[in-house]
Amino acid sequence: MPGGGGQPRRGHPLPRLLAALDSGRLHITTGCEAPYDICVIAVPTPLRDGVPDLSCVESAGRAVAPHLRPGATVVLESTTYPGTTEDLLGPILEAGSGLRAGRDFRLGYSPERIDPGNPTWRLENTPKAVAGIDPASLAAVRAFYDRITERTVPVSSLRTAELTKLLENTFRQVNIALVNELAMCAGPLGIDIWEAVDAAATKPFGFMPFYPGPGVGGHCLPVDPSYLSWQVRRELHHDVRLVSLANEINEQMPEYVIRRMEKGLGRDLRGASVLVLGLAYKRNTGDVRESPAVHIAELLVRRGARVRAVEPHADSAHLPDDVLLVELTGAEVRAADAVVLATDHDAFDYPLIERNASYLFDARNRCGAADRL
Ligand SMILES: NC(=O)c1ccc[n+]([C@@H]2O[C@H](COP(=O)([O-])OP(=O)(O)OC[C@H]3O[C@@H](n4cnc5c(N)ncnc54)[C@H](O)[C@@H]3O)[C@@H](O)[C@H]2O)c1
């Protein structure tokens, strides 16, 4: 569960889930053995060797197809390239059910817009884009989500809804890359990038703040834009240059952080003891998928540093083998030649870190006095 441990935060879904289970009206199963009226497919859509891997969508489609009845609705929520619902999932459902999409059953797409750990924007108050293979499918999909979310946004085609999600995440990936590149230039120019972003953000129109960091992680930003560029390359033989460039810039950030630490310390990190604070890709979550913080820890190990890490939210089973997981204490901080704040969890005792670190590199602008991005 994202953010695990401690008390549930405001807006946390766990108490509501427990109440629903207690009511006896919600049953959870790992199988797919009964007929259904609505089926929502939200399975992983990773990359394999840089190519979209839709095997989970395919196997989920094969699993639910035999139980598809006339009049039922299937909605895909997984992030994917335009055409997946109509050209891949639809035919799998039709082959496994003997029914026709549109004529016999409803088929739709509605991208997930979950922001784990965000107490303000939750499932029910985040507008939900919805699309159907035909008007009846759109109406069915919309009616379903209208009972869950405050606002649904109908989109005219499945492909447009699929592109909507890729646009949202590519927008974020590209803008983070822009500010990361500016951060790498601003420091040597003697300019504080954080102050510049905050000042620009006072403009009430035409600007949205993005902040530099040690790179992007999770299963969305490092992955989704590549779904878009893969499809454009395959079908239009064209490179989405901004995606390639953004990936390149964001991927080099962990290495840049380490170079900055070596510069700040005035030595290379071979043999040094380094404490990495935070391994999750995102503040207040335990999600270490594609995490730049994990990448920093791995690069440090490769450089010959002795690496310890503090990650209050993640299960140690998902962490790199060569990295020793420790508690955040003054003694741990004092014992390190260098400390790097890679993920700024609220659970960290920042005054303790600042009091005890002999050298601190802050990749998140959370500690006032530190050497930072
Ligand atoms: N989690 C998010 O914050 C988020 C936000 C926006 C979009 N998305 C998108 O939603 C999709 C799912 O992401 P997620 O983080 O929920 O993934 P996840 O890794 O948590 O997996 C979701 C579920 O799919 C199940 N699953 C995996 N393979 C399956 C299969 N072959 N058949 C049936 N079930 C299977 C898993 O057991 C799990 O319960 C992805 O396309 C992702 O890009 C996720």
The ligand as a MOL file (V3000), in Angstrom:
LIG
                    3D

  0  0  0     0  0            999 V3000
M  V30 BEGIN CTAB
M  V30 COUNTS 44 48 0 0 0
M  V30 BEGIN ATOM
M  V30 1 N -0.9140 3.2250 -9.9160 0
M  V30 2 C -1.0070 4.4500 -10.4070 0
M  V30 3 O -0.7790 5.4250 -9.7310 0
M  V30 4 C -1.4060 4.6800 -11.8640 0
M  V30 5 C -1.7270 5.9700 -12.2610 0
M  V30 6 C -2.0940 6.2110 -13.5690 0
M  V30 7 C -2.0770 5.1520 -14.4790 0
M  V30 8 N -1.7410 3.8950 -14.0680 0 CHG=1
M  V30 9 C -1.7580 2.8270 -15.0690 0
M  V30 10 O -2.6490 1.7970 -14.6460 0
M  V30 11 C -2.1340 0.5230 -15.0310 0
M  V30 12 C -1.9730 -0.3670 -13.8180 0
M  V30 13 O -1.0090 0.2010 -12.9580 0
M  V30 14 P -0.8660 -0.2630 -11.4440 0
M  V30 15 O 0.1410 0.5850 -10.7940 0
M  V30 16 O -2.2210 -0.3800 -10.8270 0 CHG=-1
M  V30 17 O -0.2630 -1.7260 -11.6760 0
M  V30 18 P 0.0480 -2.8730 -10.6110 0
M  V30 19 O 1.4050 -3.3600 -10.9000 0
M  V30 20 O -0.2830 -2.4080 -9.2410 0
M  V30 21 O -0.9580 -4.0400 -11.0530 0
M  V30 22 C -2.3570 -3.8770 -11.0340 0
M  V30 23 C -3.0200 -5.2110 -10.8480 0
M  V30 24 O -2.9420 -5.9930 -12.0350 0
M  V30 25 C -2.8420 -7.3580 -11.6540 0
M  V30 26 N -2.3590 -8.0970 -12.8200 0
M  V30 27 C -1.1110 -8.1160 -13.3200 0
M  V30 28 N -1.0830 -8.8810 -14.4190 0
M  V30 29 C -2.3370 -9.3360 -14.6060 0
M  V30 30 C -2.9300 -10.1750 -15.5810 0
M  V30 31 N -2.2080 -10.6650 -16.5700 0
M  V30 32 N -4.2330 -10.4610 -15.4720 0
M  V30 33 C -4.9680 -9.9560 -14.4730 0
M  V30 34 N -4.4620 -9.1500 -13.5150 0
M  V30 35 C -3.1610 -8.8580 -13.5850 0
M  V30 36 C -1.8980 -7.2870 -10.4850 0
M  V30 37 O -1.9780 -8.4480 -9.7000 0
M  V30 38 C -2.4160 -6.0750 -9.7420 0
M  V30 39 O -3.4550 -6.4260 -8.8390 0
M  V30 40 C -0.8410 0.7850 -15.7810 0
M  V30 41 O -1.0980 0.8870 -17.1580 0
M  V30 42 C -0.4210 2.1330 -15.2410 0
M  V30 43 O 0.4070 2.8230 -16.1500 0
M  V30 44 C -1.4240 3.6390 -12.7740 0
M  V30 END ATOM
M  V30 BEGIN BOND
M  V30 1 1 1 2
M  V30 2 2 2 3
M  V30 3 1 2 4
M  V30 4 1 4 5
M  V30 5 2 4 44
M  V30 6 2 5 6
M  V30 7 1 6 7
M  V30 8 2 7 8
M  V30 9 1 8 9
M  V30 10 1 8 44
M  V30 11 1 9 10
M  V30 12 1 9 42
M  V30 13 1 10 11
M  V30 14 1 11 12
M  V30 15 1 11 40
M  V30 16 1 12 13
M  V30 17 1 13 14
M  V30 18 2 14 15
M  V30 19 1 14 16
M  V30 20 1 14 17
M  V30 21 1 17 18
M  V30 22 2 18 19
M  V30 23 1 18 20
M  V30 24 1 18 21
M  V30 25 1 21 22
M  V30 26 1 22 23
M  V30 27 1 23 24
M  V30 28 1 23 38
M  V30 29 1 24 25
M  V30 30 1 25 26
M  V30 31 1 25 36
M  V30 32 1 26 27
M  V30 33 1 26 35
M  V30 34 2 27 28
M  V30 35 1 28 29
M  V30 36 1 29 30
M  V30 37 2 29 35
M  V30 38 1 30 31
M  V30 39 2 30 32
M  V30 40 1 32 33
M  V30 41 2 33 34
M  V30 42 1 34 35
M  V30 43 1 36 37
M  V30 44 1 36 38
M  V30 45 1 38 39
M  V30 46 1 40 41
M  V30 47 1 40 42
M  V30 48 1 42 43
M  V30 END BOND
M  V30 END CTAB
M  END
